[in-house]
Amino acid sequence: MSIAEHCTIAGYDQATKTRNRRLDVDKYVGEIASTIVQDWEGCTVESLNKLMVMNVDGIPAEQLKEPIPFTRENLLMVIKNVHDLDGFLQDCSVDASLFKPAQDGELTKNLQSSPSIS
């Protein structure tokens, strides 16, 4: 079952008297994010404050620099509050070049350093 199918809600439209299916966008974004983002490093209140509106008044400087643990709840909170992060993640999910094996990178690096043929 695909993620989209898993996040579809069946309903009934009173006006047309027909069944319909619609995508639960919040659930879909959460599933995509959980599938793509497995962990993070260096995520602090200080770094998030640069990406989203936060009230950090009264928070000690040491606490601003403490890493935020990676949890599904924290991930969803960041996705909901950082502008267009969900769109970025969805774009990444369909970009095949991001999922190529590491050896392709080596091949590309070697090709770039090879002499060009004119």
C-alpha positions, 0 to 999 in steps of 0.5 A, a space after each residue: 500500500 502506498 503512502 498516499 493510499 494509507 493517508 486517504 480518508 473515505 467519506 460521503 458527499 451529501 450534496 451528490 449522494 456519492 462516496 468520495 476519497 480525499 487525502 488527509 494532508 497532515 497525515 500524508 506530510 507526517 508519513 512522508 517526513 517520517 519516511 524521509 527524515 530518519 534523524 537530525 544533528 545540530 538542531 537547537 532552539 537557537 537554530 530553529 529560531 532562525 527558521 521559524 517564529 519563536 518566543 525565546 525570551 527568558 530562555 537561558 543561553 545554554 538551553 538555546 544551544 542544547 540539541 533537541 532530541 529527534 522524535 516524530 513529535 518534534 519533527 512534525 512540530 518543525 515541519 508545521 512551523 518552518 515555512 515550506 519545509 513540507 514542500 521541500 521534503 516532498 520534492 526530495 522524495 521524488 528526486 531520484 538523484 538523491 537516492 543513487 548509490 555513493 559510487 555514482 558520486 565517485 564516477 561523477 567526480 572522476 568524470 569531472 576531472 577527466 580531460 575534455 574532448 574537443 
